Amino acid sequence: MSIITINRGSYSRGKEVAEKLALKLGYECISRDILLEASDEFNIPEIKLIRALHDPATVLERFRHGKDRYISYLYAALLQHVRKDNIVYHGLAGQFFLRDIPHVLKVRVIADMKDRVKEEMRRENISAEEALFILKKDDDERRKWALQVYGADTWDSRLYDIVLHIGRLTVDNAVDILFDTAQKPNFQTSTESRQLVDDLALSATVKAALSEIAPKIKTAADHGKIHISNLDNETGSKDEAQIKTIAMQVEGVEEVIFKVIAPKEKHNHVNPFHNI
């Protein structure tokens, strides 16, 4: 049993790889499903969330702490699926959301621009110039989104376990490679990694539940215990009772623990080694 995330550009054949791989493995294949679930929870039209993937600053920041709230809902929705195991996910930011889970196989599928242009022309019935412009714009927007939200470039191969170039490698070749790789012991679920997923899912669900009143807090779960930190001036100790009440209503939460982080001491003296 394993979890596979596939990052892809428009018309790179990554969606086709994901769907065929899921079918061959007998896994659930998800992508847009997560967006729809997050849209329901976030209570704003789905089209706004789709636009937000490309330009979060102009859409999400219209809402108070919009970006943080949206990400928390998306993350929580994805982790609820991941808890079931046997998932192929080819949606937004899988390589970021699931990077701390050891049995996740992180994949990027790429293709030559000329092949992508041909596919865009065929599907949209547009000229080569129009297709190239659209694809470059889409690539730039996806990279900017990841850099703004996660501080990482989706084109950085270090984010992935494997990068497959569809060209001489066909979609079926890619599926065969990933099918074999997914069987390796490295990507099999263990008792420890399953518990990690459960803890991450519970933590994310609590954070999403609290995002309306405390979007900046940090949550961590450990076998039913929720540790909450980063209570700022807006969400101080006076709100702890409300936070605890909401957190305890989340299924699986057994105890809520507040972690107080002492403010850093300020020193007026000059550190002579500061610039060495």
Secondary structure, 3 states (H helix, E strand, C coil): CCEEEEEECCCCCHHHHHHHHHHHHCCEEECHHHHHHHHHHHCCCHHHHHHHHHCHHHHHHHCCCHHHHHHHHHHHHHHHHHCCCCEEECCCCHHHHCCCCCCEEEEEEEECHHHHHHHHHHHHCCCHHHHHHHHHHHHHHHHHHHHHHHCCCCCCHHHCCEEEEECCECHHHHHHHHHHHHCCHHHCCCHHHHHHHHHHHHHHHHHHHHCCCCCCCEEEEECCEEEEECCCCCCCHHHHHHHHHHHHCCCCCCEEEECCCCCCCCCCCCCCCCCC
